[in-house]
């Protein structure tokens, strides 16, 4: 990835600076590919052990990134639910998909990239549980409501099968964001993002709610 000029950070505290720096570095080099000391340095921390001070361990930092972004997106998720209720669309399966996935589009790092998409792919591989809706942390109310509604819609599946479908469609969506960022940066973006997004969401809805094949 080319080193484009970064936009200035907002006025944030040291803990948040570390979270944002780590998200970018983990996205570019892998969660296990960068030292905690380097993360602290990139975050502008003079204390080389700042990560351990704030988060304890690498896994603690990884979880903090996930929790930070989940909380950040939840206001939008709650607003989307309120809009769906107002418009009489709360029973539409697509609304559940949109509430879960679309807020991630707005998560742009200081370089203008979807670093969180790359990070979340790695996070899901490390932290996904067989139990539906468990991803290593406490989920905020908007996302928890969406997952509860999704599980009710997928009542024809076992917990592990429902979780597998959820993770699979998450990867589909995250891949769209990651590939779009890469292609835009390299000048190879040949497909309109809104068209690609609509096609991907339609695929996700079809795959997520596909009935189980009946044998015989």
Secondary structure, DSSP 4 states (H G I P E B T S, - for coil): ---PPPPPPPS--HHHHHHHHHHHHHHHH-TTSS-HHHHHHHTT-SSTTHHHHHHSSHHHHHHHHHHHHHHHHHHHHHHHHHHHHHTT-TT-HHHHHHHHHGGGGG---TTSS-HHHHHHHHHHHHH--SSTT-SSSPPPHHHHHHHHHHHHHTTTS-HHHHHHHHHHHHHHHHHHHHHHHHHHHHT---S-HHHHHHHHHHHHHHHHTPPPPPP-
